[in-house]
Amino acid sequence: MSKTTRATQALTRAGIPHSVHAYEYDPEATRIGLQAAEAIGVPPDEVFKTLMAAVDGKPVCVLVPSDREVSLKKLAAAFKGKAAAMMRPADAERLTGYHVGGISPLGQKRAVPTLVDASALAHPEIFVNGGQRGLQLRVKPDDLVRVLQARTEAVT
């Protein structure tokens, strides 16, 4: 497994300190983020899953703790829209250039508006997908928000 991905390159180019954590990805896991947290030995609320959604038909990226679910109503409101829906996996892969289970908010093929759940700010560091299955990146939430030009809001 390569530890250099578009996601790690994006952090390096931006001068954002981070660490790379490889783990044994389980393709049978029903909840990838929870499996990642268990595999790297951290609480699930420190591992943020990257979800691709559409608000009023426009793509957005949202990061939420792996042990929580995004509220589609809150997500739509956060982007000043009427309705939100999760993106189909094939559409998410085409848009981001990553495979499901390895979608990172960093280094996506096409930049889309991004929101990080406000709970991230309660942690000194969080984990996000590193751009391939079995790879997590540990980063300070403020640095992540800055490099993604993201907003923070409670959406779970």
N, C-alpha and C positions, 0 to 999 in steps of 0.2 A: 504494500500500500504506500502510495506516495503521500508525503506530508506537505507537499507543495500543491496548492490548488489556486484557482482564481480568488477564492476567499482569503487565503493566507497572503497572497500577493497584494490584494487590496489593502489589508491591514499594514503590511510591510511598507508599501508605497506611501501610505498616510502617516507612517511613523508611529503607529499605535502599538504599544507593548501588548503582547499576547503570548499564550502558550498553547501548544498543540497536544491533544490527548487522543491517542488511538485506543480503540476498544474492539472487542469481538462483537460485530453486528449480528443480530439474530433476525434473519428474514421472516421468521415465523412469529415474531413479537407482534401483538395486537396494538401496542402503543409504543412507538419507536422511542419517543422522548423518555418515557419511564424506564425502558430497557437501557437506554444510554446512561441515565442517572445511576441506575443500579450497577452497571458495568464499570463505571469510573468511580463509584463510591461516594457520590455526593447526593444531598437532598434533592428530590425532584423539582422543588420550586426554584432551584438554581440553574436548571437546564431548561432553556427556552426553545420551544419548537417554532419552526418557521412555517407559517401557513400562508398560502396564496388564496386570495378571495377576489370577489368582484363586488364593487359598490356601484349600484346603478349601471352595471355593465362594464365599469372601468376597473382594470386590475389594480390590486393593492397587496402589500405584504404586511403581515402582522406577526409579531413575536409575543408568545404567551408562555407562562410556565408549563412544563410538561404534565403537571398534575392538575391542570385547570382546563376549562373549555372556554372558547371565545363566545361571547354573546353577540350574535349577528345583529341584534337590534342596537347594541352599544357601538358595534363596529360601523354600522351605517351612519349613526349619529356623529361619530368621531370624524367621519369624512364628509359630513354635511349632506348625506344621501338619504334616500328613502328606504332602500332595500339592499341587503348584503347576502351573498351566497358563497359557499366554498367553491373554489375552482376545481374542475375535474382534473385528476392526476395527469392525464396526457397534456392538457392545456398548461398546467403548471410547469411540466417538464419542458415544453416547447418555449414558453416564455422565459424561463430562468436559465435554461441550458444545463440544469442539474437533474438527476434522477430522484424520484420520490424516495425518501429515506436519507437523502443526501443533499436536500435543498438548503442552501445557505442564504441568509439575507445579503451576504457580501458577494460581490463579483458576479451578480446576475447578468445575463445577456442584455437585458433591457431593464433600466432603472425604473421603478414604479414608486409611487408614494408609499412610505413605510411608517408603521406605528409600532412602538415597543410598549407593552403593557407597563403601566406605572409601577407595578410591584418590583420591577427590575432594579429600581433606584434604591430599594431597601437593602440591597446586597453590595458588598464591596466589589465582587466579581461575579459574572455569570458565564454560563456556557452556551454557545450557539453552534449550529452545525457548521462543519468546516468545508463543506462542498463535496463530500463523498460519504458514503455509508461507512460508519465505524470511525468517524473523525469528528471531534468536538474541539472548539476553540474557546479558551478562557480569556475573558476580556472585561475591563471595567465598563459598567453600563453607560456611564457618561461618554466614554470614548466611542462606544458602539453607536450611541445616538448621534454623536457628532459626525462620525465617518459616514453613516447612512443618511445623514440629513433628515433624521426621523423625528417624529413627535412622540411624546409619551402621554398616555391617557389610560385610565382603567377601562378595560374592555372584556374582563372575565366576569 
